[in-house]
Amino acid sequence: MGVLKKLFADTAIYGLGSIVPRVFNFFLVPLHTRVFGPEAYGNITDAYGWMAILNVVLMFGMETAYLRYASKEEGKNENIFHAAQTIVFGITISVLLMLTALYLNGAITIDFGNRNLLLYVVLTLFIDATCALPFVRLRIKNRSRMFSFLKITNVVILVVLNLYFLTSKTATPELVFLANVAANAIYLIYFLPLLIKWRPKWSPDLSPKMLGYAWPIMLTGLAGMTNEMFSRISIDNWLPKNFYAGQSADYVQGVFGACYKFAILMSLLVQAFRMAAEPFFFKNAGEKNSPALFAHVNHVFTTVAAFFMVAVCFNLNWLKYFVDEAYWSGLNIVPFLLLGYLFLGIYFNMSVWFKVTDRTGWGTVITFFGAAITIGLNFLLIPQLGILGSAIVTFLCYFSMTLFCYFAGQRFYPVPYTLIRDFFTVFAGFAIAESFLIWGPKEDLQVLVLGFTLTLVTAIALWLIEKNKLARKF
């Protein structure tokens, strides 16, 4: 099988492990938005946002570091795993104990009315951190099917428990987190034989190198979470009172969080592609034709992602029924969020240059640049445009990071990206999609028929344009 065929075959399998679970998760949105009002749903969104930030700290960039060093020194894979897992475990225990102590001393308050929530959050973070490197190990060993099986099994359990807890008992946000812990237990069960064999190991030669490689990635991840989560936090503080008549900041935050879920549809594609692409980039970086290969990979990704963005927008007027009508007022943010996540995917592709050249500090610089844009423009645009302003900032942040990464990368690891052509495809697709949402039909049957028709026509047109080039490359 050719390298590109192998990449996209792995992308399809990892997609099952990434897209299918998150699609199942997406189907929880109707349940959550109907059981919880916007204010309670906003609180759940906030909690998961802070957990995402903590996950970055606990992992400390070791997923990429382990992948990098295991790919370079295949014969020492076991030693590398033991050393990397030791670092992650040590950081995880230290941080979680510190946060628990702060909570018990009253320095941290959680307003969900039950201290069990702390236990569920801590257990979820611990399991995620403990099992993260074993999942990377599956990727290194090309066990994509097992990777996908575990992810899908986890989310099936999660959905079933959510349905049980939220329909057969008095619904509280705490039960959502309890379901999360129970579902994640499947990871511990599967990886238990590997974890039992793990022995704490500090390698004077290897461990400092991995930490040196990893900490800029951790800082990059923190800045990245700022780019993703700061909008939701800042709405509470920077949205003027009565900007939306009769709606509190918590209510608006809940609307924003629910509509943000539609953008996750694009992030699913980005995540699935990234899972397969990172090992692919590392393994092929030393090949003579790798720059041209990487450029073509990015072109294919951009074309598929642009189609995905357009397809979601063409069908948004019926997809909106996945959330309660109380949340529909925020649907105008979705196209900008999809566009933003598309450019985040392009950025991930282009970031290969600082990973394969061991210049990960550049990733930190670029992502902090994006974080500065996020904070500054949210401060300016939220008071003027509300949650739409925050969605526009998401796009501007990731677009700016992509440009920064491209121009910096051409200096150290030149790749002949078809930038103008790819950007034209993206922005033309966005303009068409936004026009359809603003001026297209609003009657349900017309929207359904026309949305499907335009999606099909777009898919056929892109296939006719790209098929000859794809055939030559494959």
NUKEPA-394460 format. One record per residue (C-alpha): residue in three letters; x, y, z. Coordinates in steps of 0.25 Angstrom, whole numbers, padded with zeros to 4 digits, always signed. Layout:
NUKEPA-394460
AlaXYZ...
END
This chain:
NUKEPA-394460
Met+0000+0000+0000Gly+0005+0014-0004Val+0009+0024+0007Leu-0003+0033+0004Lys-0013+0021+0004Lys-0007+0016+0017Leu-0009+0030+0023Phe-0023+0032+0019Ala-0027+0017+0022Asp-0022+0020+0036Thr-0029+0033+0036Ala-0042+0026+0033Ile-0040+0016+0045Tyr-0035+0026+0055Gly-0048+0034+0050Leu-0056+0023+0055Gly-0049+0024+0068Ser-0050+0039+0068Ile-0062+0043+0060Val-0072+0032+0064Pro-0070+0034+0079Arg-0072+0049+0078Val-0084+0048+0069Phe-0090+0039+0079Asn-0086+0050+0089Phe-0092+0060+0080Phe-0105+0052+0081Leu-0105+0055+0096Val-0107+0070+0093Pro-0122+0068+0091Leu-0123+0061+0104His-0115+0071+0112Thr-0121+0084+0106Arg-0135+0078+0109Val-0132+0073+0123Phe-0124+0086+0127Gly-0127+0100+0124Pro-0116+0109+0118Glu-0111+0114+0131Ala-0108+0100+0137Tyr-0103+0095+0123Gly-0094+0107+0123Asn-0088+0102+0137Ile-0086+0088+0131Thr-0079+0094+0119Asp-0070+0102+0129Ala-0066+0090+0137Tyr-0062+0082+0125Gly-0054+0094+0120Trp-0046+0095+0132Met-0044+0080+0132Ala-0038+0081+0118Ile-0028+0091+0122Leu-0024+0082+0134Asn-0022+0071+0124Val-0012+0079+0117Val-0004+0082+0129Leu-0005+0067+0134Met+0000+0062+0121Phe+0011+0072+0120Gly+0013+0070+0105Met+0018+0056+0107Glu+0009+0049+0097Thr+0016+0056+0086Ala+0030+0054+0093Tyr+0027+0039+0094Leu+0023+0038+0080Arg+0035+0046+0075Tyr+0045+0038+0083Ala+0039+0024+0081Ser+0039+0027+0066Lys+0054+0031+0066Glu+0058+0019+0075Glu+0049+0007+0072Gly+0058-0003+0079Lys+0057+0005+0092Asn+0042+0006+0092Glu+0039+0000+0105Asn+0049+0008+0113Ile+0044+0021+0106Phe+0029+0017+0111His+0034+0014+0125Ala+0041+0028+0126Ala+0030+0036+0119Gln+0019+0029+0128Thr+0027+0032+0140Ile+0027+0047+0137Val+0012+0047+0134Phe+0009+0039+0147Gly+0017+0048+0156Ile+0011+0061+0150Thr-0003+0056+0151Ile-0002+0051+0165Ser+0005+0064+0170Val-0005+0074+0163Leu-0018+0066+0167Leu-0014+0065+0181Met-0011+0080+0181Leu-0024+0083+0175Thr-0032+0074+0185Ala-0025+0080+0197Leu-0028+0094+0192Tyr-0043+0090+0190Leu-0044+0084+0204Asn-0037+0097+0210Gly-0048+0105+0203Ala-0038+0112+0193Ile-0046+0106+0181Thr-0061+0106+0181Ile-0070+0097+0172Asp-0085+0102+0172Phe-0092+0089+0168Gly-0097+0086+0182Asn-0090+0073+0184Arg-0075+0070+0188Asn-0076+0057+0180Leu-0074+0065+0168Leu-0059+0067+0172Leu-0057+0052+0173Tyr-0063+0050+0159Val-0055+0061+0153Val-0042+0056+0160Leu-0044+0041+0156Thr-0047+0046+0141Leu-0034+0054+0140Phe-0026+0042+0147Ile-0032+0032+0137Asp-0030+0041+0125Ala-0015+0044+0129Thr-0012+0030+0133Cys-0017+0024+0120Ala-0012+0035+0110Leu+0002+0029+0107Pro-0004+0014+0106Phe-0013+0020+0095Val-0001+0026+0088Arg+0006+0013+0089Leu-0006+0007+0081Arg-0003+0017+0070Ile+0012+0015+0070Lys+0009+0000+0068Asn-0002+0003+0057Arg-0013-0003+0065Ser-0023+0006+0060Arg-0034-0004+0061Met-0033-0006+0076Phe-0031+0009+0078Ser-0045+0011+0071Phe-0051+0000+0078Leu-0048+0005+0092Lys-0052+0019+0088Ile-0065+0014+0083Thr-0068+0005+0094Asn-0065+0016+0104Val-0075+0026+0098Val-0086+0015+0096Ile-0085+0013+0111Leu-0085+0028+0113Val-0098+0030+0105Val-0105+0018+0112Leu-0102+0024+0126Asn-0106+0038+0122Leu-0119+0033+0117Tyr-0121+0025+0130Phe-0117+0035+0140Leu-0124+0047+0133Thr-0137+0040+0130Ser-0139+0031+0142Lys-0134+0040+0154Thr-0135+0055+0158Ala-0125+0061+0148Thr-0113+0068+0153Pro-0100+0072+0146Glu-0093+0063+0156Leu-0099+0051+0149Val-0093+0055+0136Phe-0079+0054+0142Leu-0082+0041+0149Ala-0085+0035+0136Asn-0072+0040+0130Val-0064+0033+0141Ala-0072+0020+0139Ala-0070+0020+0124Asn-0055+0023+0125Ala-0053+0011+0134Ile-0053+0002+0121Tyr-0039+0008+0118Leu-0033+0004+0132Ile-0038-0010+0130Tyr-0032-0012+0116Phe-0019-0005+0119Leu-0017-0011+0133Pro-0008-0022+0129Leu+0001-0012+0122Leu+0000-0003+0134Ile+0004-0014+0144Lys+0017-0016+0136Trp+0020-0002+0137Arg+0031+0002+0147Pro+0035+0016+0151Lys+0048+0020+0143Trp+0056+0032+0142Ser+0067+0032+0131Pro+0078+0042+0133Asp+0080+0042+0118Leu+0066+0041+0113Ser+0056+0047+0123Pro+0062+0061+0123Lys+0062+0061+0107Met+0047+0057+0107Leu+0044+0068+0117Gly+0052+0078+0109Tyr+0044+0074+0097Ala+0031+0073+0104Trp+0030+0086+0112Pro+0028+0096+0100Ile+0017+0086+0095Met+0010+0087+0108Leu+0011+0102+0108Thr+0006+0102+0094Gly-0006+0093+0099Leu-0009+0103+0110Ala-0009+0115+0100Gly-0017+0106+0091Met-0027+0104+0102Thr-0027+0119+0104Asn-0031+0120+0089Glu-0042+0110+0091Met-0048+0113+0105Phe-0045+0127+0107Ser-0057+0132+0099Arg-0066+0124+0108Ile-0060+0129+0121Ser-0059+0144+0116Ile-0074+0144+0112Asp-0077+0144+0127Asn-0068+0157+0129Trp-0068+0165+0117Leu-0083+0163+0111Pro-0090+0176+0115Lys-0102+0175+0124Asn-0115+0173+0116Phe-0107+0172+0103Tyr-0117+0161+0100Ala-0130+0166+0106Gly-0135+0158+0118Gln-0123+0148+0117Ser-0113+0147+0128Ala-0098+0144+0125Asp-0099+0130+0129Tyr-0111+0128+0120Val-0103+0134+0108Gln-0092+0125+0112Gly-0101+0113+0111Val-0106+0117+0098Phe-0091+0119+0093Gly-0087+0105+0099Ala-0098+0098+0092Cys-0096+0104+0078Tyr-0081+0102+0080Lys-0085+0087+0079Phe-0088+0089+0064Ala-0073+0093+0062Ile-0069+0080+0068Leu-0073+0074+0055Met-0061+0080+0049Ser-0052+0077+0060Leu-0055+0062+0059Leu-0049+0062+0045Val-0037+0070+0049Gln-0035+0060+0061Ala-0036+0048+0053Phe-0027+0053+0042Arg-0017+0058+0053Met-0017+0044+0059Ala-0012+0037+0046Ala-0004+0049+0041Glu+0006+0051+0053Pro+0012+0037+0052Phe+0012+0038+0037Phe+0019+0052+0037Phe+0030+0047+0047Lys+0032+0034+0039Asn+0034+0041+0025Ala+0041+0054+0030Gly+0054+0048+0025Glu+0050+0044+0011Lys+0055+0053+0000Asn+0041+0056-0006Ser+0034+0058+0008Pro+0032+0073+0006Ala+0024+0071-0007Leu+0017+0059+0000Phe+0013+0068+0012Ala+0008+0079+0003His-0001+0070-0004Val-0006+0064+0009Asn-0010+0078+0013His-0017+0081+0000Val-0025+0068+0001Phe-0029+0071+0016Thr-0032+0086+0012Thr-0041+0082+0001Val-0049+0071+0009Ala-0050+0081+0021Ala-0055+0092+0013Phe-0066+0082+0007Phe-0069+0078+0021Met-0071+0092+0026Val-0080+0095+0014Ala-0088+0082+0016Val-0091+0086+0031Cys-0095+0100+0027Phe-0104+0095+0016Asn-0111+0086+0026Leu-0111+0094+0039Asn-0125+0099+0038Trp-0130+0084+0041Leu-0118+0080+0049Lys-0122+0091+0059Tyr-0133+0082+0064Phe-0122+0074+0071Val-0123+0085+0082Asp-0135+0091+0089Glu-0141+0103+0082Ala-0136+0112+0094Tyr-0122+0111+0088Trp-0125+0114+0074Ser-0122+0129+0076Gly-0107+0126+0075Leu-0107+0118+0062Asn-0101+0130+0055Ile-0087+0127+0061Val-0086+0113+0055Pro-0080+0117+0041Phe-0069+0125+0048Leu-0066+0114+0058Leu-0065+0103+0046Leu-0056+0113+0038Gly-0047+0114+0051Tyr-0046+0100+0053Leu-0043+0097+0039Phe-0031+0107+0040Leu-0027+0100+0053Gly-0026+0087+0044Ile-0017+0094+0034Tyr-0009+0099+0045Phe-0007+0085+0051Asn-0002+0080+0037Met+0008+0092+0035Ser+0013+0090+0049Val+0020+0078+0045Trp+0033+0086+0042Phe+0036+0090+0057Lys+0033+0076+0061Val+0042+0068+0052Thr+0053+0079+0053Asp+0052+0079+0069Arg+0049+0094+0069Thr+0036+0092+0078Gly+0039+0105+0084Trp+0033+0111+0072Gly+0020+0105+0074Thr+0020+0112+0088Val+0022+0125+0081Ile+0012+0123+0071Thr+0001+0118+0080Phe+0004+0130+0090Phe+0003+0139+0078Gly-0011+0133+0076Ala-0015+0134+0091Ala-0011+0149+0091Ile-0020+0151+0079Thr-0031+0143+0086Ile-0031+0151+0098Gly-0029+0165+0092Leu-0040+0163+0081Asn-0050+0157+0091Phe-0048+0169+0099Leu-0051+0178+0087Leu-0062+0170+0080Ile-0071+0163+0091Pro-0076+0177+0096Gln-0079+0181+0082Leu-0084+0168+0075Gly-0087+0158+0087Ile-0084+0143+0085Leu-0083+0146+0070Gly-0071+0154+0072Ser-0065+0143+0080Ala-0067+0133+0069Ile-0061+0143+0059Val-0049+0144+0068Thr-0048+0128+0068Phe-0046+0129+0053Leu-0036+0141+0053Cys-0028+0134+0064Tyr-0026+0121+0056Phe-0024+0128+0043Ser-0013+0137+0048Met-0006+0125+0055Thr-0007+0118+0041Leu+0000+0129+0034Phe+0010+0131+0045Cys+0014+0116+0044Tyr+0014+0116+0029Phe+0024+0127+0028Ala+0033+0123+0040Gly+0033+0109+0034Gln+0038+0113+0020Arg+0051+0117+0027Phe+0054+0104+0034Tyr+0047+0093+0026Pro+0042+0099+0013Val+0029+0092+0008Pro+0022+0095-0005Tyr+0008+0098+0000Thr-0002+0102-0010Leu-0006+0113-0001Ile-0014+0123-0010Arg-0022+0112-0017Asp-0025+0105-0003Phe-0029+0118+0003Phe-0038+0122-0009Thr-0045+0108-0008Val-0048+0111+0007Phe-0052+0125+0006Ala-0061+0123-0006Gly-0068+0111+0001Phe-0070+0120+0014Ala-0076+0131+0005Ile-0085+0122-0001Ala-0089+0115+0012Glu-0092+0128+0019Ser-0100+0133+0008Phe-0109+0121+0008Leu-0111+0123+0023Ile-0115+0137+0022Trp-0123+0138+0009Gly-0127+0123+0007Pro-0141+0117+0009Lys-0146+0116+0023Glu-0157+0106+0022Asp-0153+0093+0027Leu-0156+0084+0015Gln-0149+0094+0005Val-0137+0095+0014Leu-0136+0080+0015Val-0137+0077+0000Leu-0128+0089-0004Gly-0118+0086+0007Phe-0116+0071+0002Thr-0116+0075-0012Leu-0105+0086-0011Thr-0097+0077-0002Leu-0097+0066-0013Val-0094+0076-0024Thr-0082+0081-0016Ala-0077+0067-0014Ile-0078+0064-0029Ala-0072+0077-0033Leu-0060+0075-0024Trp-0058+0061-0028Leu-0058+0064-0043Ile-0048+0075-0040Glu-0038+0067-0031Lys-0040+0053-0036Asn-0028+0053-0047Lys-0018+0058-0037Leu-0022+0049-0026Ala-0021+0037-0036Arg-0007+0041-0040Lys-0003+0043-0025Phe-0009+0030-0020
END
